[in-house]
Amino acid sequence: MGALNGKVAIVTGGTSGIGERIVEAFAEEGAKVVVAARRQEEGKALEKRLGVRFIRTDVASEADVKALIDQTVKWFGRVDCLVNNAGVPSPMVSITEIDVATIDQLMAVNVRGVLLGTKHVAPVMLVQKAGSIINVGSVAGIRGGVSGHIYTATKGAVQAFTRSAVRSSGKKGVRVNSISPGAIVTSIFAKNAGVELPRPTD
């Protein structure tokens, strides 16, 4: 018996890095996992390898996020856990070199994505009177100088939103928590640092 037997979990950004490992761990513990991400090929590979479900999702799109939650409920009748993991990094540049397009991109994925996921899963969990929302923040949201300025700002927003959301839902059986990983050498981290990781082989 796994610790998550019978539970239904959604993991955004679940096709690589931290998200992929969360998907693997949840599946190993018996959860029914829905992977939400933009990369179709990697998502289908996870379906085949782990027996999870994949829905192509852009977390910055409210229509996509609503469809993700609705389809999960259609498949399984409930959602016990949402891991808001999808995120993108920002380059380590001077404040004077901050790019507006990068601000918009990171705010859309790292902040709007978390808010939209929470908005659309909360009604399901509140009816159930149970559920867990886990927002993946970063040590950058707590300590300055460890990542790019824009990324740091978005992860600080995730921390603040988590504190706010739990105040309204915690007494109704829905837990909202944030985790703050430090630097983990995932493919996204390596790309942002200008390091090429070796490709995995079967």
VOBA-18641 format. One record per residue: x, z, y of N, C-alpha, C in turn. Coordinates in steps of 0.05 Angstrom, whole numbers, plus 5000, padded with zeros to 4 digits. Each point is the difference from the previous one (the first is absolute). Layout:
N
XZYXZYXZY
...
! end
This chain:
202
501750004976498350005024501750005025
499749805017501549995025498750175021
501650085020499050175022497849865016
499949734999498049855016498049854983
499750084975498149874982497249985013
498949765000497349965010499849985031
502250055014499949985029500449705009
498849945023500249735011501650015025
502249855001501850015024500549725011
500249985026500749765014502750055013
501949814997502650025012500549755017
500250035026500649775017503049955001
500849755004502849945000501350074973
498549944979500750104973501649804983
501049795012501449804984503150025001
501050195016502950035001500750285010
502550084997501050245011498550264992
499650175020498650254995497349964988
498549815011497349944991500049934970
501849824992500149924972500550234982
501850185008500650234983497650194999
498550035022497650164999498049894980
499749735001498249874981500850064972
502649974994501050054973499550294991
500550195018499750284994497050074995
498349895017497150054996499049884974
500949764994499149874975501150164976
502450095001501250164979498450264995
498850115021498550244998497049964994
499349754995497349944990498049915021
500849965025498149925021499349714996
497649935010499249725003500949925028
501949825002501349945025499349735011
499349995025499549745014502349975020
501549784997502349945018499049825022
500650075025499249845023502549915014
500449745003502449905013499649715006
501849885015499749725008501349814980
501950104984501649824983498649964973
498749774998498349934977501650004974
502349865000501549974975500950274989
501150175018500950264991497750174990
497749985014497650154992499049924972
500049744995499149914973502050094979
502650015007502050094980499550294993
499350165020499450294995497550034983
498049835004497650014983500749964971
501749804996500949944972501750224988
501850115016501950194990498850284996
498250085018499050285000497150034993
498549775000497250024995498450105023
501149975024498650085025498349775010
498550055022498649785013501349945027
500049755007501349925025497949865018
500050075026498349865020501849935023
500249745006501649925023498750115025
501650165015498950145023502050005023
499149935024501550055024498950255013
501450225000498950255009499450005030
501149805015499349985028497349875005
498849894979497449875002497850194990
498150065018497850184992498349884978
499649745001498449874979501450034973
502649964999501550034975499850284989
500450205018500050284991497250084990
498049925014497250064991499549884973
500849744997499749874974501550144978
502450105006501650144980498550254990
498950165019498650244992497449934985
498649815010497449924987500549904972
502049844996500649894973500850224981
501650195010500950224983497650164990
498250065019497650154992498249844981
499949745004498549824982501150014972
502750004998501350014974499750274986
500550225015500350264988498050215008
498449955021498050185008500950235019
502650015006501050225016502849945009
501050155019502949995007500950295003
501950084984501050285001502450035018
501649795003502450025016500649735014
500750025025501049775015502850075010
502049834993502750045011500449785021
500050085025500549815022503149975002
501149814985502949974998501049755015
498349805003501049755012501350055027
502349875003501450035026502249805003
500849955025502249825006502050145018
502649944997502050135017500449855026
501550135018500849875025503049995002
501249815014502949995002501050225017
502550084995501450215016501249875025
498449995021500949885024499650195023
501349945023499750165024497150005010
499250215014497450015012499649765018
502149915013499749775018499649744986
500349994973499749764985497550004983
498350205004497550014984498349755005
499049894978498549755001497050064997
498449895017497250055001498649914974
500949774989498849904975500550204977
502450125000500650194979498350255004
499650095025498350235005497249954988
498949775006497349934990499949994970
502049884987500049984971500150274987
501850185010500350264988497650185005
498949985024497650165005497749914982
499849744996497849894983500250104971
502449994989500350074972500350304996
501950125015500850284995497950205010
498649935021498150185012497149914995
499349765008497349914996499350004970
501949924983499549994971499250284990
501450215009499450274991497250085010
499449955025497450075011497749854986
500449744995497949854987499550094971
502250054985499750094973498550264999
500750195018498750265001497049965008
499549845020497349955009498249914978
500949814984498249884980499950154973
502150164994499850164976498650265004
500150105025498850275005497150024993
498349805006497250034992499650034970
501649864984499850024971500850284991
502250105011501050274992498150225010
498949975023498250205011497550034983
499049774990497750014982500750144974
502449944990501050134976500650305004
500550075025500950275008502750074987
501649784997502750044988501649745005
502550045004501849775003502650085014
502049834997502650055012501049755014
500650035026501249785015502950085006
501849834992502950065004501149795018
500950075023501249825019503150024999
501249774994502950004998501249975028
501150215009501450005026502949954997
501650155014503049974998501250235015
502450074991501650205015500449905029
499949745004500349895027497850095019
497650074988497850095017500350295008
502150134989500450285006502650045016
502049844993502750025013500749745012
500950005025500849765014502849914991
500549755004502749894996500649924972
498150004982500649934972498949724993
498549885018498949734995499549865026
498949764999499449855024497950135017
500049965026498250135018497149944993
499349764994497249934996499050124973
501749984980499350124974499650305003
501850135015499850295005497450075014
499249845020497550055014497649984981
500049794983497749974982499850224979
502350094990499950224980499350265013
500750045026499150235014496950005003
498949765004497149975002498750074974
501249924978498950064973499950304996
502150145008500050304998497750125017
499749905025498050115018497249954989
499649754990497349934990499450174975
501950054983499550164977499150285007
501350125020499250275009497250005011
499349795014497349975012497949964978
500549824981498149934980499350234982
502050164993499550224982498250215012
500050025027498350205013497049934997
499449754997497249934997499149964972
501849974981499249944972500850224980
501950165008501150204981497950194989
498150095017498050194991497849864984
500149744998498049854985501049894973
502350114992501049934974502049774999
500549885023501949775001502650095013
502149994985502650085009501449765013
501450055022501649805014502750115004
502049884988502850095002501849775007
502350075011502149815005502650084987
501449814990502750054989502049855018
502450125002502049895019502649954986
500349774985502549954987502349945019
502350064991502449925015500749714992
502549935005500949724994500149964970
498649804990500049934972500749704998
501949944984501149724999498149824984
497849935013498249804989500849725011
498649804990500649735010499549975030
497950125010499449995029502150145016
500850244991502150155014502649845000
500749884977502549854999499949755018
497749865001499849775017500350075029
498850235008500250085028502850095007
501550094980502750095004502049774997
499149774993501749774996501650004974
498850144979501350024974498449854980
501349844983498649854980500350154973
497750094989500050134975500049804977
501350074977499949814977497249974990
499249774992497449954989499850124972
497750134994499650114974499949794978
501050074976499949814978498450134977
498749834985498450104977501850054976
! end
